[in-house]
Amino acid sequence: MATTSAPVYPANTPIPFDLFVSKKHRALPRGVLGFADSSGNIVFKVNRQDSKSSFSHAKASLLYSAGNPLISLYPHNDGSWQGFKGDGGDKDLIFKVQRVLTKFTRTELEVFLVSENQGQGELTCDLKVIGCHFQRSCTIYKGDSIVAQTSLMHKLRKICVSRSKFRLTMFPSLEDPSLVVALVL
């Protein structure tokens, strides 16, 4: 008798938990970015839209493991981008991201959550992402506390570290894991 269980990420856990990010997962087609839990079950996956599709302005969609869209990401010409709930739409805006600093070794982003800033004239930064894209490492802050971190998967006795697989560690202060996964994209 075969049983199937849906992968579940630990919500409101008192300890940090990891998701392993890779394009080479046996449960996904080649080239599809997947976020797996410690058991190897896919929790999230990323569907990148090509310019030939009807959603030519869409950059990427974050999907739950079953294929349901969680967040759609849309880039803008000024280097900023926006995240919408589900398939997207102006009324379902979740967050806006603005690039503050771009250097080869360091990138800084400011994240403005729409639900927390509604009714205010000027947007205030809710989250800050600081890291290095080349090294696949970044830290996401909420105020002075760390919400999540990414790091390459190092192996003992291996000099060169592959950049195709890395770890995303989420800490207990996190309200919505899918928001952090979308920021890592």
Helices and strands as residue ranges (DSSP letters): E 17-22, E 34-36, E 42-48, E 60-64, E 69-75, E 81-85, G 90-92, E 93-102, E 107-113, H 114-117, E 127-132, E 137-142, E 145-152, E 165-170, H 177-184
